[in-house]
Amino acid sequence: MALSASTTLPHSVERVAEVLVNEDFQRHTSELVGGTLESFTVDGDVAGAFSTTSVRTLPTTRLPEIARKFVGDSLTVTQLEKWDAPAADGSRQSNISMKIAGAPLDVSAVQRLVAEGGSTRIELEGNVTSSVPFLGGKIAEAAEPMVGKALNIQSQQAQAWLEGH
């Protein structure tokens, strides 16, 4: 299943990127959806190419009943983001992969922070796949709206965070 979203924030790419790799912001977005940020690490200098790894425990209350039977009351999601160094105009790109413990799902996405004057357009494109024979497509189809919403929450909350901090 395909993921696709775009939003524009009235802040520079540098400021938006700083928020997206801020541990307090990551904790805030996890708690916003009823989850817990178990760990967050940054590997490398955020002024250049670097990566982040976040591990969250998230409730499954919004999943369809059939999915909850397989995964239980919560999920542990590990999200790896590999950020490229800034382009000449300041734009950034990160390759995102998510692994969900106990669920046969893989998520891969590309997030672009595109400089537009003093604003930043956040573009997100990716895929949700499942390795389960025969049912994989249906599992991915059911999970895609949840995964898309989770990834979009970061972009939406970044605006509020920037205005409040």
C-alpha positions as CSV (number, residue, x, y, z in Angstrom):
1,M,0.0,0.0,0.0
2,A,1.3,3.5,-0.8
3,L,1.7,6.3,1.7
4,S,1.7,9.9,0.4
5,A,1.3,13.2,2.2
6,S,2.5,16.8,2.0
7,T,2.2,19.8,4.3
8,T,3.9,23.2,4.5
9,L,5.2,24.8,7.6
10,P,6.1,28.5,7.9
11,H,9.6,27.7,9.3
12,S,13.0,27.1,7.8
13,V,14.2,23.5,6.9
14,E,16.8,23.8,9.6
15,R,14.2,24.6,12.3
16,V,11.9,21.9,11.2
17,A,14.7,19.3,11.1
18,E,15.8,20.4,14.6
19,V,12.3,19.6,15.9
20,L,12.0,16.3,14.1
21,V,15.2,15.0,15.7
22,N,14.5,16.5,19.2
23,E,14.0,13.8,21.8
24,D,11.5,15.8,23.8
25,F,9.4,16.3,20.6
26,Q,9.6,12.6,19.9
27,R,8.4,11.8,23.4
28,H,5.6,14.3,23.0
29,T,4.3,12.8,19.8
30,S,4.5,9.3,21.3
31,E,2.5,10.3,24.3
32,L,0.0,12.2,22.2
33,V,-1.2,8.9,20.7
34,G,-1.1,7.1,24.1
35,G,2.3,5.5,23.6
36,T,5.7,5.7,25.3
37,L,9.0,6.6,23.8
38,E,11.3,3.8,25.1
39,S,14.5,5.2,23.5
40,F,15.8,7.7,21.1
41,T,19.3,8.0,19.7
42,V,21.0,10.2,17.2
43,D,24.1,8.9,15.5
44,G,26.3,11.5,13.8
45,D,26.3,15.3,13.6
46,V,22.9,16.7,12.6
47,A,24.6,19.4,10.6
48,G,25.5,16.7,8.0
49,A,24.4,13.2,7.3
50,F,23.2,11.3,10.4
51,S,20.7,8.7,11.6
52,T,18.1,8.5,14.4
53,T,16.6,5.4,16.0
54,S,13.4,5.6,18.0
55,V,11.7,2.8,19.8
56,R,8.1,3.3,20.9
57,T,5.5,1.2,22.6
58,L,2.1,2.1,21.1
59,P,-1.4,1.0,22.0
60,T,-3.4,-1.1,19.5
61,T,-6.8,0.3,20.5
62,R,-7.3,1.8,17.0
63,L,-6.4,-1.3,15.1
64,P,-9.1,-3.6,13.7
65,E,-10.2,-6.3,16.1
66,I,-8.7,-9.1,13.9
67,A,-5.3,-7.4,14.1
68,R,-5.5,-6.9,17.9
69,K,-6.0,-10.7,18.2
70,F,-2.6,-11.2,16.7
71,V,-0.5,-8.4,18.2
72,G,-2.1,-7.9,21.6
73,D,-2.7,-4.6,23.5
74,S,0.5,-2.8,22.4
75,L,3.1,-2.8,19.7
76,T,6.8,-2.0,19.8
77,V,7.8,0.0,16.8
78,T,11.4,0.7,15.9
79,Q,11.9,3.6,13.5
80,L,15.2,4.2,11.8
81,E,15.7,7.5,9.9
82,K,18.8,8.0,7.7
83,W,19.2,11.7,7.0
84,D,21.2,13.0,4.1
85,A,23.4,16.1,4.5
86,P,21.6,19.3,3.6
87,A,21.4,20.2,-0.1
88,A,22.8,23.5,-1.4
89,D,19.4,25.2,-0.8
90,G,19.1,23.7,2.7
91,S,16.6,21.0,1.7
92,R,16.9,17.6,3.5
93,Q,15.8,14.1,2.9
94,S,15.5,11.1,5.2
95,N,14.9,7.5,4.4
96,I,12.6,6.0,7.0
97,S,12.1,2.3,7.9
98,M,9.8,0.9,10.5
99,K,9.8,-2.5,12.0
100,I,6.9,-3.6,14.2
101,A,7.7,-6.3,16.6
102,G,5.3,-9.2,16.4
103,A,3.6,-7.9,13.3
104,P,4.4,-9.0,9.8
105,L,4.7,-5.5,8.4
106,D,7.5,-3.5,6.9
107,V,7.3,0.3,6.3
108,S,9.7,2.2,4.1
109,A,9.3,5.9,3.3
110,V,11.2,8.9,2.1
111,Q,10.6,12.2,3.8
112,R,11.7,15.4,2.1
113,L,12.1,18.8,3.8
114,V,11.9,21.1,0.8
115,A,13.0,24.7,1.2
116,E,10.5,27.2,-0.2
117,G,11.8,30.7,0.8
118,G,11.3,30.8,4.6
119,S,8.9,27.9,4.6
120,T,9.4,24.1,4.5
121,R,7.3,21.7,2.5
122,I,7.3,18.3,4.1
123,E,6.7,15.5,1.6
124,L,6.3,11.9,2.6
125,E,6.0,8.9,0.2
126,G,6.4,5.3,1.1
127,N,5.0,1.8,1.2
128,V,3.6,-0.6,3.7
129,T,4.1,-4.3,2.9
130,S,3.5,-7.6,4.7
131,S,5.3,-10.9,4.2
132,V,2.3,-13.1,5.0
133,P,1.4,-15.3,2.1
134,F,-2.1,-14.7,0.7
135,L,-3.2,-12.3,3.4
136,G,-0.2,-9.9,3.2
137,G,-2.0,-7.4,1.0
138,K,-5.0,-7.3,3.2
139,I,-2.8,-6.8,6.3
140,A,-0.9,-4.0,4.7
141,E,-4.1,-2.4,3.5
142,A,-5.5,-2.4,7.0
143,A,-2.3,-1.1,8.5
144,E,-1.6,1.6,5.9
145,P,-4.1,4.3,7.3
146,M,-2.7,3.8,10.8
147,V,0.9,4.0,9.7
148,G,0.2,7.0,7.4
149,K,-1.5,8.8,10.3
150,A,1.4,8.1,12.7
151,L,3.9,9.5,10.2
152,N,1.7,12.5,9.5
153,I,1.3,13.3,13.2
154,Q,5.0,14.3,13.4
155,S,4.5,16.8,10.6
156,Q,1.4,18.3,12.1
157,Q,2.8,18.4,15.6
158,A,6.0,20.1,14.4
159,Q,4.1,23.2,13.6
160,A,2.5,23.4,17.1
161,W,5.9,22.6,18.7
162,L,7.7,25.3,16.8
163,E,5.1,27.9,17.8
164,G,5.2,26.9,21.5
165,H,9.0,26.5,22.0
